[in-house]
Amino acid sequence: MRHTISVFVTNEFGVLSRISGLFSGRGFNIESLTVAETMDPEISRMTIITRGNDKILEQITKQLNKLISVIKVHDFTNEKHIERELAMIKVSHKTENRAEILSIVEIFRGRILDISPKSYTIEITGACEKIEAITEILRPFGIKEIARTGSLVIGRSPK
Amino acid sequence: MTKNKTMTGAEIFIQCLIAEEVKTIFGFPGGVLLPVYDVLYDGPIEHILVRHEQGAVHMADGYARVSGKPGVVLVTSGPGATNTVTGIATAYMDSIPMVVFTGQVPTALIGNDAFQEADIVGITRPCTKHNYLVKDIKDLTKIIKEAFYIATTGRPGPVLVDIPKDIFTGTTVFNYPDKVSIPSYQPTYKGHPGQVKKALDFILKSKRPVVYAGGGVLLSDASKELTKFSEKLGLPTTTTLMGLGGFPGTHPLHMGMLGMHGTYAANMAVTDTDCLIAIGSRFDDRVTGKIAEFAPYAGVVHIDIDPTSISKNVKVDIPIVGDVKKVLKEMITALPKAAELKKFRKGISEWSGEIQKWSTEHSLTYDRSGKGNIKPQYVIEKLYELTKGDAIITTEVGQNQMWAAQFYKFDKPRTFLTSGGLGTMGYGLPAAIGAQIAFPRKTVIDIAGDGSIQMNIQEIATAVQYRLPVIVAILNNMVLGMVRQWQELFYDKRYSHTCMSVAPDFVKLAESYGAAGFKVTEQEDVEKVIKSALKIKDRPIIIDFRVEPFEGVYPMVPAGQPINKMLLV
């Protein structure tokens, strides 16, 4: 099962390799990992997408917590949360399909960031599935390059 | 203490060690450490000069295991640092408190492939509890304080601190922090009262309970509490290799060690139990054998300070996260009245009888006829007898280790030192040296094999230099015995590269180092030579026991089999 975990860590040198080393050393899987400072510059937030059964997830959470640099681990999987990823997609265009590409971008609420005689660079934000959906739809036009951030996650505030 | 005084980093480093009450460090100098060694020259810290940095780490490890205090290592950058890795990994697997200080090239050169530069923080990240690179002299005291705190609290372990040369030569005002505050590191010591109660209720309802105690009992200094707990409830108790000495080896409730080379009684009891009480143990694969058939009828209670140990290999029904000593005290306090305990003990008497029967029918044994070559088990029994069970025993890894575990009865904690988790050949001699330095008057014996001893034999020179009467009892069978045993049983006796026909003359080797050397070829001479060795008090002793080359370690559970499927003698 896919899990989205936020890991709050002390913002110090080497911390990223402590986390990634734990995953590789213990054979855990990382689908994506993003990291940036929080409001407190001494703390960074990592968002990790991983897969595994309950037993593996229990170990991942516990092993992360065991690291001295880890302040908090939060698995968002079983609670309401918002997940977003940003992708920039460079897709080829020709005279006859420009309008079609633009309408696809509009449907997905994307933006055109850059236009060249042969390609559009599209910015798209959304959950992982949305990014994958537009990628599939754009693929027949000829995708030249994709850059993705990996997922970010935040819990929904109580109503 | 000299506070608020401006000092060099090297002086501050030594002051920090003094503040941490470090008496002895194990080290080897080098280029980037010159400023520190210059300060060391004036005392008061005792420095043991080793012959190889791996030896330094195992010595600090042995020192820590017998004394309970953190072992401290000081080595130089590059190869000095990389040579410590096996020792650090050994300590990490067995949760030994240790602080390793490595010199590093000056800050400005880091990353430049400088002379004797190695990214030791990167290299040791997966085998330390935590590690640091000191980048600013102002952080030096805080980092050292944290390093000792992390190494010795919670589940102990090695911590490495990498210190560049310019930090040692820089100056700042010395102030050692009184307290440590690491918000992200808050080990749980006290057991949850609800879980303690739940566990006790479950234990008291059981009919076939077993205690399975591990190294955590020793690390937490809880052997008294464990003994009391087992006695009050009359619980049959087995220990892991790491747990030997945590429960008296000669106690009537002790079933011996369990696992791959465990006793028949312990392995059968764990297989049939309805209530497995795991205390400071971690369900290692050498203990469980085939995991799906391990303790198949048991509800599992697990006391451990490390939450990651719980339900890692075996599903735990009642976990109690906490310090073993504290939790056992809580459990003893919560025990019911004497009458009810008596009733419980009576209720499990049939079970205890069954275990007793297993113990008698299949006790640890070997050919005691006295015919033929010296039996290695006989040597260990003689060592036990002649030291009255009061020696500190270290081992190398392999058959020597298993025979030592089986045939020396450890009644006291912190008297059996062995590389349990990592299985490091070459551990025993330096560990024995570390133990001897911690307890100069104790008899310390390294039970070795002819293969393992050659992995750190150079430390004999260290023992000679400091006049340490460590006894190295080599069970010399001219082969890498444990691997050979597997080849005999599972690889059609194809003895691929396990024959060590070329070895030094250990007596001459000992003498060339300035140690005493003995060679024993007849079983009838074993006792006499051990007695002579025990009289020597001013230098190390190597005894070359020429033992039966084809002797095997039994019982044995073949890898991947359930532990009740043992090959017996």
Interface residues (C-beta under 8 A of the other chain):
Chain A: T10 F13 G14 S17 R18 G21 L22 G25 K55 E58 Q59 K62 Q63 N65 K66 L67 I68 S69 V70 I71
Chain B: V121 G122 R125 P126 K129 H130 L133 K135 I150 I182 P183 S184 Y185 D306 P307 T308 I310 S311 K312
